[in-house]
Amino acid sequence: MHIGATGFLGVEVTSQDASGSGAEGGGTIAGGGQDSTGATIEGVLSGSPAAQAGLAAGDVIDSVGGHTVSSPTDLGSVIEQYHPGDKASITWTNESGQTSTSTVVFANGPAD
């Protein structure tokens, strides 16, 4: 059970549904991605925890808080466990194949 606000990372990922069309997520996550593992970032909100950590479009999130992220759906499930102000280590791979790790402090997300 999750009580209270969910932590906000500030990344946007896309989903490829069965028809192959993309569905964009409005802030934290939304499913799918171009890689078979991880969550490929389509955009990063300026000033967000993700931007402060150095994440950028094209990066692939591999883990959050020690939990492996094998899809954007996994990313959403992991982020739902955090509240604003919580800290977690995030590991990602950039488009050049370089892996980076940083600690993020989740923020309050925008109102839906």
C-alpha positions in Angstrom: 0.0 0.0 0.0 1.2 3.5 -0.9 -0.1 6.4 1.2 0.6 10.0 0.2 2.3 11.6 -2.8 4.4 9.5 -5.2 8.0 10.6 -5.8 8.6 12.4 -9.1 11.8 11.7 -11.1 11.0 13.9 -14.1 11.6 11.6 -17.1 9.4 10.8 -20.0 9.5 7.4 -21.7 7.5 6.1 -24.6 5.6 2.9 -25.2 5.3 0.9 -28.3 2.0 -0.9 -28.3 1.0 -3.8 -30.5 0.3 -1.6 -33.4 3.7 0.0 -33.2 2.5 3.5 -32.3 4.0 5.4 -29.5 2.2 6.6 -26.4 3.9 9.3 -24.4 3.9 9.6 -20.7 3.3 12.9 -19.0 6.0 13.1 -16.4 7.3 10.1 -14.6 6.8 7.0 -16.8 4.6 5.5 -19.4 5.7 2.1 -20.6 7.7 0.6 -23.5 11.0 1.8 -25.0 13.3 1.0 -27.9 15.6 -1.3 -25.9 14.5 -4.8 -24.7 15.8 -4.0 -21.2 15.7 -0.8 -19.2 13.6 2.3 -19.8 14.7 4.6 -22.6 14.3 8.2 -21.8 12.6 10.4 -24.4 12.8 13.6 -22.4 13.9 15.1 -19.1 12.1 17.9 -17.3 14.4 20.8 -16.7 15.2 21.2 -13.0 13.8 17.8 -12.1 15.7 15.2 -10.0 16.6 13.4 -13.3 18.0 16.5 -14.8 20.0 17.3 -11.7 21.5 13.8 -11.8 22.6 14.2 -15.4 20.1 12.0 -17.2 19.3 13.0 -20.8 17.1 11.9 -23.7 18.5 8.6 -25.2 19.8 7.3 -21.8 18.5 4.0 -20.6 17.6 3.6 -16.9 18.9 0.2 -15.7 18.1 0.3 -12.0 16.6 2.5 -9.3 17.3 1.9 -5.6 18.9 -1.5 -6.3 15.8 -2.7 -8.2 16.6 -3.8 -11.8 14.5 -1.9 -14.4 13.8 -4.2 -17.3 11.0 -2.1 -18.9 9.4 1.3 -18.5 6.5 -0.5 -16.7 9.1 -1.7 -14.1 10.3 1.9 -13.8 6.8 3.0 -12.9 6.4 0.2 -10.3 9.7 1.1 -8.7 9.1 4.8 -8.6 5.7 4.3 -7.0 7.5 3.0 -3.9 9.0 6.4 -3.2 7.7 9.6 -1.7 8.8 13.2 -2.3 12.1 13.7 -0.4 13.1 10.0 -0.5 16.6 9.3 -1.9 17.5 6.5 -4.3 20.5 5.5 -6.3 19.8 5.4 -10.1 22.0 3.7 -12.7 21.7 4.4 -16.4 23.6 3.8 -19.7 24.0 6.6 -22.1 23.9 6.3 -25.9 27.7 5.7 -26.0 27.3 2.7 -23.7 28.8 4.4 -20.7 27.2 3.5 -17.3 26.6 6.1 -14.7 25.2 6.1 -11.2 23.9 9.0 -9.1 21.7 9.5 -6.1 18.4 11.4 -6.7 16.0 13.0 -4.2 12.5 12.5 -5.5 10.4 15.7 -5.8 6.7 16.5 -5.7 5.2 15.8 -9.1 3.0 18.2 -11.1 -0.7 18.0 -10.5 -2.5 15.7 -12.9 
